[in-house]
């Protein structure tokens, strides 16, 4: 068991007090390695809460720069950050929250060329992206590599998330393939309530912490959806599809593939 400093004991005292986490659970968090793909609406609250929780190594990948329109929901970025690479802006805030966190940045877009290499060294992967092709790419890469991950998507007033572990339903088990181009509007076309990103992102952060500590029940084989206008949450039970093209008994997808699609989409169920 690691020796906590007096500062760490004070910083993480509310976790240590929890019977289901305690000192051993906090040690697992500190030793944990989590990769967040996307430093935008979902990635922002995910990174803030995981940093505050003390996750030892946080990887963040995003090839974009901060835009003024991002600030309505991407709370890790501030007005002076406009024009700055999102990964650098995020790293600065993480360090301010918790200087003990090791932040690894990738100022590039997640692609079939780098996916397997990047996820290789992480315990848990979080999808904080805003487009279908990358969501399917994340799913396929994690299935191939046997990595657990959390999917998340938002649009308008709606959010959805599911957690995948090896042998449980993956994203393709539920949605199979990306929709045709222009079949679903983007956030820039349809809009999104900024707070929705925080609601869903914190759920995804909680899933990562639960996975690292072995606490509670993960959102495996369950698609959690919510609508903020009515504040109704729904659990949709799903099951692993043995005909799934990537994790089924006779997979037809055996290598990473990419497709074109506009950004910031959510397929409604």
C-alpha positions as CSV (number, residue, x, y, z in Angstrom):
1,X,0.0,0.0,0.0
2,X,1.3,3.4,-0.9
3,X,2.1,6.0,1.7
4,X,-0.2,9.0,1.4
5,X,1.2,12.4,2.3
6,X,-0.7,14.5,4.7
7,X,-1.8,16.8,1.8
8,X,-3.1,13.8,-0.1
9,X,-5.0,12.5,2.9
10,X,-6.7,16.0,3.2
11,X,-7.3,16.4,-0.5
12,X,-8.9,13.0,-0.9
13,X,-10.5,12.7,2.5
14,X,-14.1,12.6,1.2
15,X,-13.2,9.6,-0.9
16,X,-11.3,7.9,1.9
17,X,-14.3,8.3,4.1
18,X,-16.5,6.4,1.7
19,X,-16.7,2.8,2.9
20,X,-16.8,1.5,-0.7
21,X,-13.6,3.4,-1.7
22,X,-11.4,4.1,1.3
23,X,-7.6,4.2,1.2
24,X,-7.4,1.2,-1.1
25,X,-9.8,2.7,-3.6
26,X,-8.0,6.0,-3.6
27,X,-4.8,4.2,-4.2
28,X,-6.3,2.5,-7.2
29,X,-7.5,5.9,-8.5
30,X,-4.0,7.4,-8.1
31,X,-2.5,4.4,-10.0
32,X,-5.1,4.6,-12.7
33,X,-4.6,5.6,-16.3
34,X,-7.5,7.0,-18.2
35,X,-7.6,8.3,-21.8
36,X,-10.2,11.0,-22.7
37,X,-10.8,11.3,-26.4
38,X,-12.0,14.8,-27.1
39,X,-11.5,17.9,-24.9
40,X,-14.8,19.5,-25.8
41,X,-18.3,19.5,-24.2
42,X,-18.1,16.0,-22.7
43,X,-14.3,15.9,-22.2
44,X,-14.3,19.1,-20.2
45,X,-16.2,17.9,-17.2
46,X,-14.8,14.4,-17.5
47,X,-11.2,15.8,-17.2
48,X,-12.0,18.2,-14.4
49,X,-13.6,15.5,-12.2
50,X,-11.0,12.9,-12.9
51,X,-8.3,15.3,-12.1
52,X,-10.0,16.4,-8.9
53,X,-10.4,12.7,-8.0
54,X,-6.7,12.1,-8.4
55,X,-6.5,9.8,-11.4
56,X,-2.7,9.4,-11.7
57,X,-2.4,9.6,-15.4
58,X,-4.8,11.4,-17.7
59,X,-4.4,11.2,-21.4
60,X,-6.2,13.7,-23.6
61,X,-6.4,13.7,-27.4
62,X,-7.9,16.4,-29.5
63,X,-6.6,18.0,-32.7
64,X,-8.8,21.1,-32.4
65,X,-8.3,24.6,-31.0
66,X,-10.6,26.5,-28.7
67,X,-13.3,28.5,-30.5
68,X,-15.5,31.2,-29.0
69,X,-18.6,29.0,-29.6
70,X,-17.1,26.3,-27.5
71,X,-17.2,28.3,-24.3
72,X,-21.0,27.8,-23.9
73,X,-20.5,24.2,-22.7
74,X,-16.7,23.3,-22.7
75,X,-16.1,24.5,-19.2
76,X,-12.4,23.6,-19.1
77,X,-11.6,26.4,-21.5
78,X,-11.8,30.1,-20.7
79,X,-12.1,33.2,-22.9
80,X,-8.3,33.9,-23.0
81,X,-7.9,30.3,-24.4
82,X,-9.6,31.1,-27.7
83,X,-7.2,30.0,-30.5
84,X,-5.2,27.7,-28.2
85,X,-5.0,23.9,-28.7
86,X,-7.7,22.4,-26.6
87,X,-5.3,19.8,-25.1
88,X,-2.9,22.5,-23.9
89,X,-5.8,24.6,-22.4
90,X,-7.1,21.4,-20.7
91,X,-3.7,20.5,-19.4
92,X,-3.3,24.0,-17.8
93,X,-6.6,23.6,-15.9
94,X,-5.9,20.1,-14.8
95,X,-2.6,21.2,-13.3
96,X,-4.3,24.0,-11.4
97,X,-6.8,21.6,-10.0
98,X,-4.3,18.8,-9.1
99,X,-0.6,19.2,-9.8
100,X,0.0,15.6,-8.9
101,X,-1.8,14.4,-12.1
102,X,0.4,13.3,-14.9
103,X,-1.2,14.8,-18.1
104,X,-0.2,13.3,-21.5
105,X,-1.5,15.3,-24.4
106,X,-2.0,14.3,-28.0
107,X,-2.6,17.4,-30.3
108,X,-4.0,15.3,-33.1
109,X,-7.2,13.6,-34.1
110,X,-8.0,10.1,-33.1
111,X,-7.7,8.0,-36.3
112,X,-7.3,4.4,-37.5
113,X,-3.6,5.1,-37.9
114,X,-3.0,6.0,-34.2
115,X,-5.9,4.5,-32.3
116,X,-4.4,1.2,-31.1
117,X,-1.1,2.7,-30.3
118,X,-2.6,5.4,-28.2
119,X,-5.1,3.3,-26.2
120,X,-2.6,0.6,-25.5
121,X,-1.2,2.0,-22.2
122,X,-4.5,3.0,-20.6
123,X,-6.8,1.2,-18.2
124,X,-10.1,2.9,-19.3
125,X,-11.0,4.9,-22.4
126,X,-13.7,7.6,-22.5
127,X,-15.4,8.7,-25.7
128,X,-15.9,12.5,-25.4
129,X,-16.2,13.0,-29.1
130,X,-18.9,14.7,-31.2
131,X,-19.0,12.6,-34.4
132,X,-20.2,9.1,-35.4
133,X,-17.1,7.9,-37.3
134,X,-14.8,8.4,-34.3
135,X,-17.3,6.9,-31.9
136,X,-17.4,3.7,-34.0
137,X,-13.6,3.9,-34.4
138,X,-13.2,4.1,-30.6
139,X,-15.6,1.1,-30.1
140,X,-13.8,-1.0,-32.6
141,X,-10.3,-0.2,-31.3
142,X,-11.3,-0.9,-27.8
143,X,-12.9,-4.2,-28.7
144,X,-9.8,-5.2,-30.7
145,X,-7.6,-4.3,-27.8
146,X,-9.8,-5.6,-25.0
147,X,-10.1,-2.2,-23.4
148,X,-13.1,-1.0,-21.4
149,X,-14.6,2.3,-22.4
150,X,-17.5,4.7,-21.9
151,X,-19.5,6.0,-24.8
152,X,-21.4,9.3,-24.6
153,X,-23.4,11.5,-27.0
154,X,-25.4,14.7,-26.7
155,X,-27.7,16.7,-28.9
156,X,-30.3,19.4,-28.1
157,X,-31.6,18.4,-24.7
158,X,-30.8,14.7,-24.9
159,X,-27.9,12.6,-23.7
160,X,-27.0,8.9,-23.9
161,X,-24.2,6.7,-22.5
162,X,-23.2,3.1,-22.2
163,X,-20.1,1.4,-20.8
164,X,-18.4,-1.5,-22.5
165,X,-16.3,-4.2,-21.0
166,X,-15.0,-7.3,-22.8
167,X,-17.8,-9.8,-23.2
168,X,-20.6,-7.1,-22.8
169,X,-22.6,-5.3,-25.5
170,X,-20.4,-2.9,-27.5
171,X,-21.5,0.2,-29.3
172,X,-22.0,-1.7,-32.6
173,X,-24.2,-4.2,-30.8
174,X,-26.7,-1.4,-30.3
175,X,-26.2,0.9,-33.3
176,X,-24.4,-1.4,-35.8
177,X,-23.1,1.3,-38.2
178,X,-23.0,5.1,-38.6
179,X,-26.1,6.7,-40.1
180,X,-26.0,8.0,-43.7
181,X,-24.3,11.4,-44.0
182,X,-26.6,14.3,-43.2
183,X,-29.2,11.9,-41.7
184,X,-28.8,13.5,-38.2
185,X,-28.3,17.2,-37.6
186,X,-25.2,18.5,-35.9
187,X,-25.0,20.7,-32.8
188,X,-24.2,23.6,-35.0
189,X,-27.4,22.9,-36.9
190,X,-29.7,21.8,-34.1
191,X,-28.1,23.3,-31.0
192,X,-27.3,21.8,-27.6
193,X,-28.1,22.9,-24.1
194,X,-24.7,23.6,-22.6
195,X,-25.4,22.0,-19.2
196,X,-26.3,18.7,-20.9
197,X,-22.6,18.2,-21.5
198,X,-21.9,18.5,-17.8
199,X,-24.7,16.1,-16.9
200,X,-23.4,13.4,-19.2
201,X,-19.7,14.0,-18.7
202,X,-19.9,13.6,-14.9
203,X,-21.8,10.3,-15.4
204,X,-18.9,9.1,-17.6
205,X,-16.3,10.3,-15.1
206,X,-18.2,8.4,-12.4
207,X,-18.1,5.3,-14.6
208,X,-14.3,5.6,-14.9
209,X,-13.9,6.0,-11.1
210,X,-16.2,3.0,-10.4
211,X,-14.2,0.9,-12.9
212,X,-10.9,1.8,-11.3
213,X,-12.1,1.1,-7.8
214,X,-14.3,-1.8,-8.5
215,X,-17.2,0.0,-6.9
216,X,-20.9,-0.4,-7.8
217,X,-22.5,-1.5,-11.0
218,X,-21.3,-0.1,-14.3
219,X,-23.6,0.8,-17.2
220,X,-22.8,-2.4,-19.0
221,X,-25.6,-3.9,-21.2
222,X,-27.6,-0.8,-20.4
223,X,-28.1,2.3,-22.5
224,X,-28.8,5.3,-20.2
225,X,-30.7,8.1,-21.9
226,X,-32.1,11.3,-20.5
227,X,-34.0,14.4,-21.6
228,X,-33.2,17.5,-19.7
229,X,-36.5,19.2,-20.7
230,X,-38.5,16.7,-18.7
231,X,-35.6,15.4,-16.5
232,X,-36.6,11.9,-17.3
233,X,-34.0,9.2,-17.3
234,X,-34.4,5.8,-18.8
235,X,-32.3,2.6,-18.8
236,X,-32.7,0.5,-21.9
237,X,-31.5,-3.0,-21.4
238,X,-29.4,-4.2,-24.3
239,X,-27.5,-7.5,-24.9
240,X,-24.4,-8.5,-26.7
241,X,-25.3,-9.2,-30.4
242,X,-23.7,-12.5,-31.5
243,X,-24.1,-11.2,-35.1
244,X,-22.3,-7.9,-34.2
245,X,-19.8,-7.1,-37.0
246,X,-17.0,-6.4,-34.6
247,X,-17.5,-8.5,-31.5
248,X,-19.9,-11.2,-32.7
249,X,-19.2,-14.9,-33.3
250,X,-18.3,-14.3,-37.0
251,X,-17.0,-10.7,-37.2
252,X,-16.9,-9.0,-40.5
253,X,-14.9,-6.0,-39.3
254,X,-11.4,-7.2,-38.6
255,X,-9.4,-4.0,-39.0
256,X,-10.0,-0.3,-38.1
257,X,-12.1,1.6,-40.6
258,X,-13.2,5.2,-40.9
259,X,-16.1,6.9,-42.6
260,X,-17.1,10.5,-43.2
261,X,-19.8,12.3,-41.2
262,X,-20.6,15.7,-39.8
263,X,-19.8,16.5,-36.2
264,X,-21.8,16.6,-32.9
265,X,-24.4,14.0,-33.5
266,X,-26.5,11.7,-31.4
267,X,-28.6,8.9,-32.7
268,X,-31.8,8.8,-30.9
269,X,-33.2,5.5,-29.6
